[in-house]
Amino acid sequence: MKQFIQRIVLISGFLGFFLTTIIAFNYWRYKVFINTHNSHTVVLGDSHAATGFDPDFFPYSSNFSQTAEPLTATAKKVKWIASYLKTDTILLILSPNNITGYNDFKFSSSKSSRQMSKRYFPLYGFKYWESLGNYRSSFWNWGREHILPRPSGKPSFLGSYQPKSGISKINCTETLARHFNTTDPVFSQASIKALSDIISTCNSHNMVLRVLRAPLTSEYSNFVPVDVQVAFEKLLLSLPMMHSSFSPSSALFYNCDHLNKTGAEIFTKALK
């Protein structure tokens, strides 16, 4: 019995030391990431930004966009960036789909909630995920964030440039149906408010905000619902826009609303 207890104590001590070492390592790498990040410009947005802006062709920039990211999450990322990174400019890439109602269900939908909690748990915390009934997923993602080694030190909610090659087989009709689903509210009031929060955060932290219109094919843009397009254009008039000399052509797109790698290079260079 005594020998058994000694083994339990020994194993528990080893596991405790192992976990403490990993947590300390993750914290150290996290601090290193913050202290060494030197991008003056940070690009944010959803998949249009993640696939469309190549930071290799824009001086002192980082692309922290995430696919399917709602503006409510982007607003929280801007607050984190303003608090921890030496960034003076936020470049936000927007498309009409960013203000539609399907964004309101990304954190509660069975199809996307797990991915959202995996990415954004640190920005929201336990209570938020518990309010969605996502207890197990939120607990796992808390553990994953602290216990699994993260050599880069980069927080999970910060995305990256995701170049696309070739041509996608995804039908544009399917994309339009998802972005402008008639069963969802036409507009996401939470997303529109998030834009106001982003502006407020940038102003209070002396960061420059510039907004870019995401390049889209005519196949996509011509079928955006009229009321959404009108509201989007009106919204852009109230935002600090950055304009580009980029001229879209079908050869530069991976699918109907995302640039391919060549298109991203040309689009990014056009912003200089």
Buried (B, 14 or more C-beta within 10 A) or exposed (E): EEEEEEEEEEEEEEEEEEEEEBEEBBEEBBEEBBEEBEBEBBBBBBBBBBBBBBBEBBEEBBBBBBBBBBBBBBBBBBBBBBEBBEBBBBBBBBBBBBBBBBBBBBBEEEEBBBBBBBBBBBBBEEEBBEEBEBEEBBBBBBEEBBEEEBEEBBBBBBBEBBBBEEEBEBEBEEBBEBBBBEEBEBBBEBBBEBBEBBBEBBEEBEBBBBBBBBBBBEBBBEBBBEEBBEBBEEBBEEBEEBEBEBEBEEEBBBBBBBBBBBBBBBBBBBBE
